[in-house]
């Protein structure tokens, strides 16, 4: 089986799981307990915070709140950061942000959406035009989960702060963390990440926040995570996250270069008479979105699976929405015929050029056969 749906979830790293297994089977204690075993786990979690945070942020200026997933981290940022006035975001956000701000509208907070450029990036001038003195939060995705486009959140956040220094700036970094080289700047207040996209296990994510930023808790209870996210800590998941992140960042540049080769190989192997490439060449190499124009992407997906290839048609987190066309793809100006044929191919450093070659051959054959039948 060839697996090219890594943007939905990546295969857990077996070495990381093995190394963290003791926190599941032997050192299973509650890290909030007063006895020595619990306190020792508290210290382990402290080290995990430091190690993960150091990969993209200055520990002196940022802190980390562990959550159950990237979606929860996004929700905490949105619901705890949008306190008043209006919220500004983009038409290209992950459903975790889009659905959260839609709920804000039901609660009486005005939500303003910035348009997208044709490549899926946010129209920065339009975004800035929506910000005023009443804007409490601006949220711009770092790497779009459907097109792979990379928004320059460092430049955007600085421009946002220059227009309203009191507005909080949040970014969903789930598809960027462990894949792109970057460090959070002083203009970014909140940043969401997830473990299972980079070889960790499902059930663990984190919200990185400025240390001096005061927000309310999202989940109430025993006061864990500096009182901002109650619930007994998932020590096993957090340790897997830490180990997977350290492993990914150790070879970040090498992996990026290799995945870029995979991406460009797929672009060249796919028959240009059958597919339209949607993702820009400047997009994250980890995501390549194409359209089998004239066919339904879902139909191609299922036939590909029958032929030993697993791919996606967009965001797996929106697969239960029962909407035929992706709102993000349509916001890029793509018509419904092409939007219907959307396929998302997402890569991992564990994939090979041979797999990409075979995957392209499978897709070319499926789409050609179906179009021949329709002719």
Backbone torsions as a table, in degrees:
resi	resn	phi	psi	omega
1	UNK	NA	129.8	175.5
2	UNK	-97.4	124.8	-175.8
3	UNK	-109.2	112.3	178.4
4	UNK	-127.6	47.3	175.7
5	UNK	-128.8	41.4	-174.5
6	UNK	-69.3	-19.6	176.6
7	UNK	-71.2	-24.3	176.3
8	UNK	-77.3	-50.5	173.2
9	UNK	-165.1	144.5	178.6
10	UNK	-101.2	156.9	177.2
11	UNK	-64.5	130.7	177.6
12	UNK	-59.5	140.5	180.0
13	UNK	-76.3	116.6	-174.2
14	UNK	-64.2	-34.5	178.4
15	UNK	-65.4	-40.3	179.3
16	UNK	-67.5	-41.4	178.4
17	UNK	-62.8	-42.6	179.9
18	UNK	-62.6	-42.7	-179.3
19	UNK	-67.5	-31.5	-177.9
20	UNK	-92.7	-5.0	-174.4
21	UNK	-56.3	-32.3	-177.5
22	UNK	-63.4	-27.0	179.7
23	UNK	-77.0	-10.7	177.6
24	UNK	-98.6	-37.7	-172.6
25	UNK	-102.5	-36.6	-175.2
26	UNK	-111.6	-56.6	-179.2
27	UNK	-92.5	65.3	-172.7
28	UNK	-94.1	9.3	-171.3
29	UNK	-67.0	163.1	177.3
30	UNK	-79.3	120.0	-177.3
31	UNK	-68.0	-7.3	176.5
32	UNK	-95.7	-3.4	-178.9
33	UNK	-70.8	156.4	-176.7
34	UNK	-84.9	-19.2	-179.6
35	UNK	-72.4	163.6	-170.7
36	UNK	-58.1	-40.9	-178.1
37	UNK	-62.1	-39.8	177.9
38	UNK	-67.8	-42.1	-179.6
39	UNK	-64.9	-36.2	178.2
40	UNK	-62.7	-37.8	176.4
41	UNK	-68.4	-34.6	174.7
42	UNK	-58.1	-41.5	178.5
43	UNK	-68.5	-35.9	177.2
44	UNK	-62.8	-42.0	179.2
45	UNK	-66.1	-35.3	176.8
46	UNK	-61.3	-42.2	177.8
47	UNK	-65.6	-38.1	178.6
48	UNK	-62.7	-42.4	177.8
49	UNK	-58.5	-48.1	-177.9
50	UNK	-62.5	-43.1	-176.6
51	UNK	-67.9	-44.3	-179.6
52	UNK	-68.7	-45.2	-177.7
53	UNK	-61.5	-40.7	-176.4
54	UNK	-62.7	-19.1	-177.3
55	UNK	-71.0	-29.3	-177.2
56	UNK	-135.2	-1.2	-174.4
57	UNK	-149.4	160.9	176.1
58	UNK	-83.8	118.4	-176.6
59	UNK	-62.6	-22.4	178.8
60	UNK	-72.0	-22.4	-176.0
61	UNK	-113.7	-14.2	-176.7
62	UNK	-128.1	155.7	173.0
63	UNK	-131.5	170.5	-175.7
64	UNK	-130.3	134.7	176.9
65	UNK	-112.6	117.4	178.4
66	UNK	-77.7	137.5	-179.1
67	UNK	-127.5	-175.6	179.7
68	UNK	-84.9	-15.6	-176.8
69	UNK	-177.8	174.5	177.0
70	UNK	-66.4	-34.5	179.1
71	UNK	-61.8	-44.3	178.2
72	UNK	-64.6	-39.2	178.5
73	UNK	-61.7	-43.1	176.6
74	UNK	-61.8	-45.3	-179.2
75	UNK	-62.9	-39.9	179.0
76	UNK	-64.1	-41.8	179.0
77	UNK	-61.9	-44.6	-176.5
78	UNK	-70.3	-51.2	-173.9
79	UNK	-76.5	-25.4	179.2
80	UNK	-94.7	-17.0	-178.2
81	UNK	-97.8	-28.7	-179.0
82	UNK	-88.2	92.3	-171.6
83	UNK	-97.7	-20.7	-171.0
84	UNK	-164.7	179.7	169.9
85	UNK	55.3	-120.0	-177.9
86	UNK	-131.8	160.5	177.8
87	UNK	-120.2	136.9	179.0
88	UNK	-115.6	129.5	177.7
89	UNK	-144.0	-164.1	-176.0
90	UNK	-123.7	165.4	176.7
91	UNK	-78.6	-1.0	-177.8
92	UNK	-108.6	19.8	-176.7
93	UNK	-79.4	152.5	171.9
94	UNK	-59.9	153.9	-178.0
95	UNK	-59.7	-25.2	178.8
96	UNK	-63.5	-32.8	176.2
97	UNK	-87.6	-45.9	-176.6
98	UNK	-60.2	-45.3	179.8
99	UNK	-68.5	-34.8	179.8
100	UNK	-66.7	-44.0	-179.5
101	UNK	-71.9	-28.3	174.4
102	UNK	-63.0	-38.3	175.8
103	UNK	-67.1	-35.5	177.3
104	UNK	-58.5	-38.2	178.5
105	UNK	-59.2	-37.5	178.8
106	UNK	-68.6	-20.5	-179.3
107	UNK	-96.7	6.8	173.4
108	UNK	96.6	6.8	178.1
109	UNK	-98.1	129.7	179.8
110	UNK	-70.5	135.0	178.2
111	UNK	-118.9	130.7	-179.6
112	UNK	-118.6	132.8	-176.1
113	UNK	-110.2	126.7	176.0
114	UNK	-85.4	142.3	-179.2
115	UNK	-70.6	165.6	176.7
116	UNK	-107.3	151.7	169.4
117	UNK	-79.1	172.8	-176.7
118	UNK	-61.8	-28.9	180.0
119	UNK	-83.6	-0.9	179.0
120	UNK	97.4	-7.6	177.8
121	UNK	-75.1	158.7	-179.0
122	UNK	-73.9	142.1	172.6
123	UNK	-76.5	98.7	-171.9
124	UNK	-61.6	-41.1	-179.5
125	UNK	-62.5	-39.7	178.1
126	UNK	-67.5	-41.7	178.1
127	UNK	-56.9	-48.8	-177.4
128	UNK	-65.3	-32.5	-179.9
129	UNK	-67.6	-20.0	-178.8
130	UNK	-86.3	-13.4	-176.5
131	UNK	-86.8	132.4	174.8
132	UNK	-138.1	-168.8	-175.5
133	UNK	-69.2	-13.9	179.6
134	UNK	-96.9	0.0	-179.7
135	UNK	-73.0	123.3	-178.6
136	UNK	-99.8	-24.9	-176.3
137	UNK	-149.9	139.3	172.3
138	UNK	-124.8	129.7	-179.5
139	UNK	-126.4	121.3	-179.7
140	UNK	-131.2	122.7	-178.8
141	UNK	-65.2	142.8	-178.5
142	UNK	-76.8	-60.8	175.6
143	UNK	-120.0	121.3	-178.4
144	UNK	-66.6	132.5	-174.6
145	UNK	-75.6	-11.9	-179.5
146	UNK	-106.3	-32.0	-178.7
147	UNK	-111.0	-19.1	-177.3
148	UNK	81.1	-0.3	-178.6
149	UNK	-61.3	142.6	-178.4
150	UNK	-105.3	117.5	174.1
151	UNK	-86.4	137.0	178.9
152	UNK	-79.1	79.3	-174.9
153	UNK	-67.2	-18.5	-179.3
154	UNK	-75.2	-44.7	175.8
155	UNK	-70.1	-42.6	-178.2
156	UNK	-63.0	-45.4	-178.2
157	UNK	-63.2	-36.8	178.5
158	UNK	-65.7	-40.7	179.2
159	UNK	-68.3	-36.4	177.1
160	UNK	-61.7	-46.1	-178.4
161	UNK	-66.6	-31.4	179.4
162	UNK	-69.7	-24.4	178.9
163	UNK	-89.3	-36.9	177.1
164	UNK	-148.0	99.4	-174.8
165	UNK	-68.5	-15.4	-179.0
166	UNK	-92.3	-11.9	179.7
167	UNK	-72.1	132.8	176.0
168	UNK	-78.8	144.7	178.3
169	UNK	-116.5	122.6	178.6
170	UNK	-119.1	148.1	173.9
171	UNK	-139.2	135.9	171.8
172	UNK	-81.4	110.9	-177.1
173	UNK	-107.0	19.9	-173.6
174	UNK	-58.7	-39.6	-178.2
175	UNK	-90.7	2.9	179.4
176	UNK	-107.2	-36.0	-175.2
177	UNK	-64.3	125.9	-179.9
178	UNK	81.4	5.5	-178.3
179	UNK	-127.0	-38.7	179.6
180	UNK	-113.7	145.4	176.2
181	UNK	-80.5	126.6	177.5
182	UNK	-167.8	163.5	171.4
183	UNK	-132.6	137.5	-179.2
184	UNK	-66.2	137.9	179.7
185	UNK	-94.4	171.6	-178.5
186	UNK	-68.9	-13.1	-178.4
187	UNK	-87.6	-8.4	179.6
188	UNK	-98.3	124.6	-176.2
189	UNK	-95.9	-36.2	-174.0
190	UNK	-139.9	137.9	-176.7
191	UNK	-146.5	126.2	-175.4
192	UNK	-100.6	138.7	178.2
193	UNK	-137.4	166.0	-177.5
194	UNK	-142.0	149.5	-175.7
195	UNK	-83.8	-39.8	-168.1
196	UNK	-77.6	-2.0	175.5
197	UNK	-85.2	-12.7	-173.9
198	UNK	-127.6	19.1	177.7
199	UNK	105.5	-0.3	172.4
200	UNK	-81.7	-173.0	179.8
201	UNK	-102.7	156.5	177.5
202	UNK	-65.5	149.5	179.2
203	UNK	102.0	13.4	-179.7
204	UNK	-146.7	130.9	175.6
205	UNK	-149.7	-170.5	179.6
206	UNK	-160.0	150.1	171.0
207	UNK	-113.3	119.1	177.1
208	UNK	-94.0	131.0	-176.0
209	UNK	-134.2	154.7	173.2
210	UNK	-63.0	137.3	-176.2
211	UNK	-60.3	-38.3	-176.0
212	UNK	-86.2	4.2	-179.8
213	UNK	-83.1	125.7	179.7
214	UNK	-98.8	116.0	174.9
215	UNK	-129.6	160.9	179.0
216	UNK	-84.7	158.4	176.1
217	UNK	-62.6	154.8	175.6
218	UNK	-100.9	-38.7	176.7
219	UNK	-121.4	126.4	-176.6
220	UNK	-98.3	151.4	179.2
221	UNK	164.9	-120.6	-174.0
222	UNK	-80.2	-3.5	174.0
223	UNK	87.0	19.5	176.8
224	UNK	-67.7	170.7	-179.6
225	UNK	53.5	55.3	179.0
226	UNK	57.7	27.5	179.6
227	UNK	79.5	6.1	-173.9
228	UNK	-103.6	-11.1	178.6
229	UNK	-156.3	90.4	-175.8
230	UNK	-73.0	156.3	-178.5
231	UNK	130.0	140.0	179.3
232	UNK	-58.1	129.5	-174.0
233	UNK	-64.4	141.3	177.0
234	UNK	-84.2	80.0	-172.0
235	UNK	-61.2	-44.6	179.5
236	UNK	-59.7	-47.8	-179.7
237	UNK	-63.3	-40.7	-179.6
238	UNK	-66.5	-41.6	179.0
239	UNK	-66.7	-38.6	174.9
240	UNK	-61.5	-42.0	179.0
241	UNK	-60.2	-48.8	-179.6
242	UNK	-58.5	-49.7	-176.6
243	UNK	-65.7	-40.7	179.0
244	UNK	-65.9	-40.5	179.4
245	UNK	-65.3	-45.4	179.0
246	UNK	-60.5	-39.9	-179.8
247	UNK	-67.1	-43.7	-179.6
248	UNK	-64.3	-45.8	-176.8
249	UNK	-71.0	-23.4	177.8
250	UNK	-64.4	-29.3	-179.4
251	UNK	-123.6	32.5	-173.2
252	UNK	-59.0	-51.3	-177.8
253	UNK	-67.6	-40.6	179.3
254	UNK	-63.6	-44.0	-180.0
255	UNK	-66.2	-41.0	-180.0
256	UNK	-59.6	-45.8	-179.6
257	UNK	-63.0	-42.0	-178.5
258	UNK	-68.3	-44.2	-179.6
259	UNK	-64.9	-33.4	176.3
260	UNK	-62.7	-37.0	175.7
261	UNK	-64.1	-41.7	178.2
262	UNK	-62.1	-44.4	-178.6
263	UNK	-61.1	-48.6	-178.0
264	UNK	-70.5	-29.2	175.4
265	UNK	-65.4	-44.5	178.8
266	UNK	-61.9	-42.1	177.9
267	UNK	-57.1	-40.3	-177.0
268	UNK	-79.8	-30.3	-178.2
269	UNK	-76.6	-32.0	-179.2
270	UNK	-69.6	137.6	-178.9
271	UNK	-70.3	117.8	-176.6
272	UNK	-69.1	-14.3	175.2
273	UNK	-81.9	-13.0	-177.5
274	UNK	-109.5	-27.7	-174.4
275	UNK	-126.5	145.4	168.9
276	UNK	-108.9	126.9	177.7
277	UNK	-76.7	122.8	179.9
278	UNK	-92.1	-43.1	-176.3
279	UNK	-69.3	134.2	176.5
280	UNK	-65.8	152.4	176.5
281	UNK	-66.4	-17.9	178.1
282	UNK	-91.7	1.4	178.6
283	UNK	-72.5	170.2	174.8
284	UNK	-58.6	131.0	179.8
285	UNK	-67.4	-12.8	-178.7
286	UNK	-73.1	-15.6	-177.9
287	UNK	-129.5	129.3	174.8
288	UNK	-131.2	114.1	179.4
289	UNK	-106.6	132.5	-179.0
290	UNK	-132.6	167.4	175.4
291	UNK	-126.4	128.0	170.0
292	UNK	-90.7	76.4	-170.1
293	UNK	-56.5	130.2	-179.4
294	UNK	98.8	-10.8	177.8
295	UNK	-118.9	164.4	173.4
296	UNK	-89.0	128.8	-179.6
297	UNK	-58.1	-38.2	-178.7
298	UNK	-62.4	-36.8	178.5
299	UNK	-65.6	-43.7	178.6
300	UNK	-64.5	-40.7	179.4
301	UNK	-56.4	-48.3	-176.4
302	UNK	-68.7	-36.7	178.3
303	UNK	-70.6	-34.9	176.6
304	UNK	-63.0	-41.3	178.1
305	UNK	-60.9	-39.5	177.6
306	UNK	-63.6	-22.2	-179.6
307	UNK	-101.9	13.3	174.3
308	UNK	88.3	22.1	-179.6
309	UNK	-128.7	125.6	177.2
310	UNK	-106.6	122.3	177.9
311	UNK	-134.9	-177.1	178.2
312	UNK	-123.3	175.2	174.5
313	UNK	-120.2	9.0	-177.9
314	UNK	149.7	-147.5	-178.8
315	UNK	-74.3	121.7	177.4
316	UNK	-65.7	-26.3	-179.2
317	UNK	-71.4	-12.0	179.0
318	UNK	-110.2	9.7	-173.2
319	UNK	-66.4	-19.5	-179.5
320	UNK	-93.6	3.6	-176.8
321	UNK	-76.9	-16.7	177.1
322	UNK	59.8	33.2	176.1
323	UNK	-105.6	130.7	-172.7
324	UNK	-69.5	-36.7	-176.1
325	UNK	-114.3	138.9	177.9
326	UNK	-69.9	127.7	178.2
327	UNK	-62.7	-32.4	-179.4
328	UNK	-70.1	-45.3	179.4
329	UNK	-62.4	-42.6	178.1
330	UNK	-64.5	-34.9	179.9
331	UNK	-67.9	-17.6	176.3
332	UNK	-81.6	-2.2	179.9
333	UNK	90.8	10.5	179.9
334	UNK	-83.1	134.9	-176.8
335	UNK	-75.1	168.9	-173.4
336	UNK	-66.2	-30.1	179.8
337	UNK	-63.9	-46.1	178.3
338	UNK	-73.1	-36.3	-180.0
339	UNK	-62.9	-30.2	-179.8
340	UNK	-67.7	-27.5	-176.5
341	UNK	-98.6	16.9	-175.3
342	UNK	-65.6	134.2	173.6
343	UNK	-131.3	136.3	177.1
344	UNK	-112.8	121.6	176.8
345	UNK	-108.3	121.3	-177.3
346	UNK	-128.3	135.3	-166.9
347	UNK	-106.6	164.3	176.6
348	UNK	-134.7	153.9	174.2
349	UNK	-60.2	-15.6	179.3
350	UNK	-83.6	-12.8	176.0
351	UNK	-71.8	165.8	-179.1
352	UNK	-127.6	162.2	176.5
353	UNK	-64.4	-33.7	177.9
354	UNK	-63.2	-40.3	178.1
355	UNK	-64.8	-41.6	179.4
356	UNK	-63.2	-43.4	178.2
357	UNK	-59.2	-47.8	-179.7
358	UNK	-65.9	-40.8	-180.0
359	UNK	-62.3	-43.3	178.7
360	UNK	-63.1	-40.0	179.3
361	UNK	-62.7	-41.9	178.8
362	UNK	-63.6	-46.8	-177.9
363	UNK	-66.4	-42.6	178.5
364	UNK	-59.9	-42.5	-178.2
365	UNK	-67.1	-45.1	-178.5
366	UNK	-61.5	-49.9	-175.7
367	UNK	-68.1	-39.8	178.6
368	UNK	-63.2	-45.7	-179.9
369	UNK	-60.4	-42.8	-178.2
370	UNK	-68.7	-37.9	-179.8
371	UNK	-72.7	-32.1	176.2
372	UNK	-64.6	-39.1	178.8
373	UNK	-65.2	-37.4	-177.8
374	UNK	-76.1	-20.9	-175.1
375	UNK	-67.7	NA	NA
